[in-house]
Amino acid sequence: MDRWYIVNNEETKFRIKELFDKEIELISIVICETLYGSIADVELNANIKELDEDFKLNKEYNCSLIDQYGNVTEFKCFCAFLSFVDNFLQMKFLCCDKDFTKKSLVNKFKNIDDAIKSASKMQRLDNPLIKTDLLEFNDPYYIYQTNEANNRFCTRLCWSYKHYTTFGYLLNGLKFIDLKSWKPDLELIERRDIRLLEPASWNRNKKLDEDIKYIDYSNGRDPNHILIKFFDQTIVADTPYKFLIGNKLFNEKLVQFSQKNKFEVKFYPGWTVGTFVNLKPSPQINFIECIITSRRIKFEKASVSTLYGIQSIVLPNI
């Protein structure tokens, strides 16, 4: 019979298939995912008398997470850390292919989609209408991976994928979010079950009053190079790479301009990272045009709680 880590007879459940059928006393499980390039992970603390071959570094596991409404998220992970001292077990799992963190490769690609797929081996979770705005690259101006770790190479390209877009490595795949398409997926209005960690409010989102400038500094005498200017940064680049570089500069700046906060709920509602939200937990507090940027789900013996990170959507003013 399958065993689940169940809290307070609620429908919220979490399971690691290969481990939970054993005689194991679970103390806590923490599941974390966030935008901007951090790899989703799971941390487990438990008491167990002895370990068998199912408890191994680099071993792959199958996980299932069910929210209180019955929605199921299934994902794979591998053990990246294991400690076993005096019957106390600590394990950390990364939710990605092992090669994503361990391999440094030499490759070249004609387009960014092939490069990201090759490096990440992750399922795409986003709207299929989200397409890169980069054209194919031609010899000798390919996308090069030069003895660079897969996750570092992939993260650099994800920042460049499309203007005004962000991304995250989530539990079950890679997700891009087109910030220009913002409309509220979730309205959280006057919710007493929401506790803000920083009781502050923004009534108006910041605006980004500059865009990337691509300048032909040579007046046509050097068509292979271009000047990229954005705020206090000036870069001379090969012309075919101008949008690859410009998108990354712009999208990273959006995060710096965002206003941030966190809130907690004493259950697991299933609200996902990358969801657009209006958050108004009380008449006095109003967070408009936000995106959920992180969540930390903590299972303990008698409770479950979820800590969410939110950021404002930076609006273009250009």
C-alpha positions as CSV (number, residue, x, y, z in Angstrom):
1,M,0.0,0.0,0.0
2,D,1.3,3.4,-0.9
3,R,2.2,5.7,2.0
4,W,1.7,9.4,1.9
5,Y,3.0,12.2,4.1
6,I,-0.5,13.5,5.1
7,V,-1.1,16.5,7.4
8,N,-4.2,17.0,9.7
9,N,-6.4,14.6,7.6
10,E,-6.5,17.3,4.9
11,E,-6.2,16.3,1.2
12,T,-2.7,17.8,1.0
13,K,-0.2,15.0,0.3
14,F,3.4,14.5,-0.7
15,R,5.2,11.3,-1.6
16,I,8.6,10.1,-2.7
17,K,7.6,6.7,-4.2
18,E,10.9,4.9,-3.6
19,L,11.2,5.9,0.1
20,F,7.8,6.3,1.8
21,D,6.9,2.6,1.8
22,K,9.7,2.0,4.3
23,E,9.7,2.2,8.1
24,I,10.6,5.8,8.2
25,E,9.5,8.5,10.7
26,L,9.2,11.7,8.9
27,I,10.0,14.9,10.8
28,S,9.8,17.5,8.1
29,I,9.8,18.0,4.3
30,V,10.5,21.4,2.7
31,I,9.8,22.0,-1.0
32,C,11.2,25.2,-2.6
33,E,10.9,26.7,-6.1
34,T,11.6,30.1,-7.4
35,L,12.0,32.1,-10.5
36,Y,15.3,33.5,-12.0
37,G,17.5,30.4,-12.2
38,S,17.5,28.6,-8.9
39,I,16.8,24.9,-9.2
40,A,13.7,23.6,-7.3
41,D,14.6,21.4,-4.4
42,V,13.2,19.2,-1.7
43,E,14.7,18.7,1.8
44,L,13.8,15.8,4.0
45,N,14.5,15.2,7.7
46,A,13.5,11.8,9.2
47,N,14.3,9.1,11.7
48,I,15.1,5.7,10.4
49,K,16.9,2.6,11.8
50,E,19.0,1.8,8.8
51,L,19.5,2.6,5.2
52,D,19.2,0.3,2.2
53,E,20.1,0.6,-1.5
54,D,17.2,3.0,-2.1
55,F,19.1,5.7,-0.1
56,K,21.9,6.8,-2.3
57,L,23.6,9.9,-3.6
58,N,22.7,10.7,-7.2
59,K,19.8,8.2,-7.2
60,E,16.7,9.4,-9.0
61,Y,13.3,9.4,-7.3
62,N,9.7,10.0,-8.3
63,C,7.6,12.5,-6.4
64,S,3.9,13.5,-6.2
65,L,2.5,16.6,-4.6
66,I,-1.3,17.0,-4.2
67,D,-2.9,20.3,-3.0
68,Q,-6.1,20.6,-1.0
69,Y,-8.2,20.6,-4.2
70,G,-6.8,17.4,-5.5
71,N,-4.5,18.9,-8.2
72,V,-1.5,16.7,-8.7
73,T,2.1,17.7,-9.6
74,E,4.4,14.8,-10.4
75,F,8.1,15.3,-10.8
76,K,11.5,13.6,-10.7
77,C,14.5,14.5,-8.6
78,F,17.9,13.1,-7.6
79,C,19.6,13.0,-4.3
80,A,22.3,15.7,-4.1
81,F,23.1,15.5,-0.4
82,L,22.7,12.7,2.2
83,S,23.7,12.6,5.9
84,F,22.9,9.7,8.3
85,V,24.0,10.0,11.9
86,D,22.6,8.2,14.9
87,N,19.4,7.2,13.0
88,F,18.8,10.8,11.9
89,L,18.5,11.2,8.2
90,Q,18.9,14.3,6.1
91,M,18.5,14.3,2.3
92,K,18.4,17.1,-0.3
93,F,17.0,16.5,-3.8
94,L,17.3,18.6,-6.8
95,C,14.5,18.6,-9.3
96,C,16.4,18.4,-12.6
97,D,18.4,16.0,-14.6
98,K,21.7,15.1,-13.0
99,D,23.7,16.3,-16.0
100,F,22.1,19.8,-15.5
101,T,24.4,20.5,-12.5
102,K,27.3,18.1,-13.1
103,K,28.3,18.3,-16.8
104,S,30.3,21.0,-18.5
105,L,30.1,20.7,-22.3
106,V,31.3,22.1,-25.6
107,N,28.5,22.7,-28.0
108,K,27.2,25.1,-30.7
109,F,23.6,25.8,-31.7
110,K,21.8,27.7,-34.4
111,N,18.8,28.7,-32.3
112,I,18.1,29.3,-28.6
113,D,15.3,26.8,-28.3
114,D,17.5,23.9,-29.3
115,A,20.3,25.2,-26.9
116,I,17.9,25.4,-23.9
117,K,16.3,22.0,-24.6
118,S,19.7,20.3,-24.9
119,A,21.1,21.9,-21.7
120,S,18.0,21.6,-19.5
121,K,16.3,18.4,-20.7
122,M,13.2,20.0,-19.0
123,Q,9.6,19.9,-20.1
124,R,8.3,23.4,-21.1
125,L,5.3,24.4,-18.9
126,D,4.5,27.8,-20.3
127,N,1.9,28.9,-22.9
128,P,3.0,27.6,-26.3
129,L,2.3,31.1,-27.7
130,I,5.4,32.4,-25.9
131,K,8.1,32.3,-28.6
132,T,11.6,33.7,-28.6
133,D,12.1,37.0,-30.4
134,L,15.6,35.9,-31.5
135,L,16.4,34.8,-35.1
136,E,18.5,31.8,-36.0
137,F,22.3,32.2,-35.7
138,N,24.5,31.5,-38.7
139,D,28.2,30.5,-39.1
140,P,30.3,31.7,-37.5
141,Y,27.9,33.4,-35.1
142,Y,26.4,30.4,-33.4
143,I,25.4,30.1,-29.7
144,Y,28.4,28.6,-28.2
145,Q,28.7,26.5,-25.0
146,T,32.4,26.6,-24.2
147,N,33.1,24.1,-21.4
148,E,30.3,25.7,-19.4
149,A,28.1,23.9,-16.9
150,N,24.6,23.1,-18.4
151,N,22.7,25.0,-15.7
152,R,24.9,28.1,-16.0
153,F,24.7,28.0,-19.9
154,C,20.9,27.5,-19.8
155,T,20.2,30.2,-17.3
156,R,22.2,32.8,-19.3
157,L,20.1,31.9,-22.4
158,C,16.8,31.9,-20.5
159,W,17.4,35.6,-19.4
160,S,17.8,36.3,-23.2
161,Y,14.9,34.3,-24.4
162,K,12.5,37.2,-25.1
163,H,12.2,40.9,-24.3
164,Y,10.1,41.6,-21.2
165,T,10.0,37.9,-20.2
166,T,11.2,36.0,-17.1
167,F,11.6,32.3,-16.3
168,G,12.0,29.6,-13.6
169,Y,13.1,26.1,-13.1
170,L,10.1,24.6,-11.3
171,L,9.4,21.2,-9.8
172,N,8.2,19.6,-13.0
173,G,9.8,21.7,-15.8
174,L,10.9,25.1,-17.2
175,K,8.5,28.0,-17.4
176,F,8.7,31.3,-19.3
177,I,6.4,34.1,-18.3
178,D,5.6,36.9,-20.7
179,L,5.2,39.9,-18.4
180,K,3.5,42.0,-21.1
181,S,0.6,39.6,-21.0
182,W,-0.2,40.4,-17.4
183,K,-3.8,39.9,-16.3
184,P,-4.8,38.6,-12.9
185,D,-5.0,34.8,-12.8
186,L,-5.7,35.0,-9.0
187,E,-7.5,37.6,-6.9
188,L,-6.8,37.4,-3.2
189,I,-9.1,39.9,-1.6
190,E,-9.6,40.5,2.1
191,R,-8.1,37.1,3.2
192,R,-7.7,36.7,6.9
193,D,-5.7,33.6,6.3
194,I,-2.9,35.5,4.6
195,R,-0.1,36.8,6.9
196,L,2.3,39.4,5.4
197,L,5.8,39.1,6.5
198,E,6.5,42.7,5.7
199,P,3.3,44.8,6.3
200,A,3.9,47.3,3.5
201,S,2.0,48.3,0.4
202,W,2.6,49.8,-3.0
203,N,-0.3,51.6,-4.7
204,R,1.6,52.2,-7.9
205,N,4.2,50.0,-9.6
206,K,7.5,51.4,-10.6
207,K,8.1,52.2,-14.3
208,L,11.1,51.5,-16.4
209,D,11.8,54.7,-18.3
210,E,14.6,53.4,-20.4
211,D,14.8,50.8,-23.1
212,I,17.8,49.1,-24.7
213,K,19.5,51.3,-27.3
214,Y,21.4,49.7,-30.3
215,I,23.7,52.3,-31.8
216,D,25.6,52.0,-35.1
217,Y,28.6,53.9,-33.7
218,S,30.6,53.5,-37.0
219,N,28.0,54.9,-39.3
220,G,28.1,51.8,-41.4
221,R,31.8,51.4,-41.6
222,D,31.8,48.4,-39.2
223,P,28.6,46.5,-39.8
224,N,29.8,43.5,-37.7
225,H,29.8,45.4,-34.5
226,I,27.2,47.5,-32.6
227,L,27.1,49.6,-29.4
228,I,24.5,48.5,-26.7
229,K,23.5,51.1,-24.1
230,F,21.2,50.6,-21.2
231,F,21.3,52.8,-18.1
232,D,24.9,53.0,-17.1
233,Q,26.1,50.0,-19.1
234,T,27.8,50.3,-22.5
235,I,28.8,47.2,-24.4
236,V,30.4,46.7,-27.9
237,A,29.0,43.5,-29.3
238,D,29.0,41.4,-32.5
239,T,25.9,42.6,-34.4
240,P,24.2,39.1,-34.6
241,Y,24.3,38.8,-30.8
242,K,22.8,42.2,-30.0
243,F,19.4,41.0,-29.0
244,L,20.8,38.0,-27.1
245,I,22.7,40.5,-25.0
246,G,20.1,43.3,-24.9
247,N,17.3,41.0,-23.8
248,K,19.4,39.7,-20.9
249,L,20.3,43.2,-19.7
250,F,16.6,44.4,-19.9
251,N,15.1,41.4,-18.2
252,E,17.6,41.4,-15.3
253,K,16.9,45.1,-14.7
254,L,13.1,44.3,-14.4
255,V,13.9,42.2,-11.3
256,Q,16.0,45.0,-9.8
257,F,13.2,47.5,-10.2
258,S,10.5,45.2,-8.7
259,Q,9.0,45.9,-5.3
260,K,9.0,42.7,-3.2
261,N,7.1,41.1,-0.3
262,K,6.3,37.7,1.2
263,F,3.1,36.2,2.7
264,E,2.3,33.0,4.5
265,V,-0.7,30.7,4.6
266,K,-1.2,27.8,7.0
267,F,-2.1,25.3,4.3
268,Y,-1.0,24.4,0.8
269,P,-3.4,26.1,-1.7
270,G,-1.6,25.0,-4.8
271,W,-1.0,28.6,-6.1
272,T,1.9,28.2,-8.5
273,V,5.1,30.1,-9.1
274,G,4.7,32.4,-12.2
275,T,1.0,33.1,-11.4
276,F,-0.2,36.7,-11.9
277,V,-2.0,38.0,-8.8
278,N,-3.7,40.9,-7.2
279,L,-3.2,40.7,-3.5
280,K,-5.5,42.7,-1.2
281,P,-5.5,40.9,2.2
282,S,-7.2,43.9,3.9
283,P,-8.7,47.3,2.8
284,Q,-5.5,49.0,4.0
285,I,-3.1,46.8,2.1
286,N,-3.1,46.7,-1.7
287,F,-0.5,44.9,-3.9
288,I,-1.5,45.4,-7.5
289,E,-0.2,43.7,-10.6
290,C,2.1,41.1,-9.0
291,I,3.6,37.9,-9.9
292,I,4.3,34.9,-7.5
293,T,8.1,34.5,-7.7
294,S,8.6,31.8,-5.1
295,R,7.0,29.3,-2.8
296,R,8.3,27.3,0.2
297,I,6.0,24.4,1.2
298,K,6.8,23.0,4.7
299,F,5.3,19.8,5.9
300,E,5.7,19.0,9.6
301,K,4.2,16.2,11.8
302,A,1.0,18.2,12.6
303,S,0.9,21.1,10.1
304,V,1.6,22.4,6.6
305,S,2.4,26.0,5.7
306,T,3.3,27.8,2.5
307,L,5.5,30.9,2.2
308,Y,5.1,32.8,-1.0
309,G,7.3,35.5,-2.5
310,I,5.7,38.2,-4.7
311,Q,7.0,41.0,-6.8
312,S,5.4,43.9,-8.6
313,I,5.3,43.9,-12.4
314,V,7.6,46.7,-13.6
315,L,5.6,48.7,-16.3
316,P,7.2,50.1,-19.4
317,N,7.2,53.9,-19.6
318,I,8.7,54.2,-23.0
